[in-house]
Amino acid sequence: MNMSLLGRLPMPVKLGVPVAAGLLAAACGTAAGSTAAGAPASSGSTTATVIESHHGSAAPFLTNASGRAVYLWAADSMNKSMCSGACAGAWPPVTTMGKVTAAHGAKTADLGTITRSDGTKQVTYLGHPLYYFAGDSGPGQTHGQGSDSFGAKWWLVTPAGAKITAADTAASTGSSSSRVPAASSGSSAGGSWG
């Protein structure tokens, strides 16, 4: 090749490595603030994960701070998640990297975490591992209520930790539900499984 032609070519090496690294990171990662399954991502140790209660047509139910419904799965046992792989894709676990707190009717003393097989911390409520439903696209939606996908029922959870087995017709339409006022002091009784 002619040396005069080489002198006129741009030098992509200087910019190529940073650009390639940025493209690789973008291709391998997900959008900031979300996971591949569409659930809100934990944002680090300085931001708490908040579980609170909102009114539903059947009963008050637990949500995250944005009003997104959380569910329990009848196949789980006390402080043990049985949902992984495709199940966790459809029913993303509620995870945290920081402190877990309660508001608006939920109780901090009833919250906990378990360590999943991938090392993430999943939020529990009175021992129930909590999940989002990928079919709920926003606050107030409860499209997963009563589903029997993956071999067992999925239920909304009351602030007392019990499953709600009635349909939540008002919330399943996507209407935003109002928060339940903060409860008086005291610990709630354990909920039932299955």
PyMOL commands that set and color helices and strands:
alter all, ss='L'
color gray80, all
select helices_A, chain A and resi 3-8+12-28+86-90+108-110+149-151+169-172
alter helices_A, ss='H'
color red, helices_A
select strands_A, chain A and resi 49-54+61-64+71-73+95-96+100-103+111-115+121-125+128-129+154-157+163-164
alter strands_A, ss='S'
color yellow, strands_A
deselect
rebuild
show_as cartoon
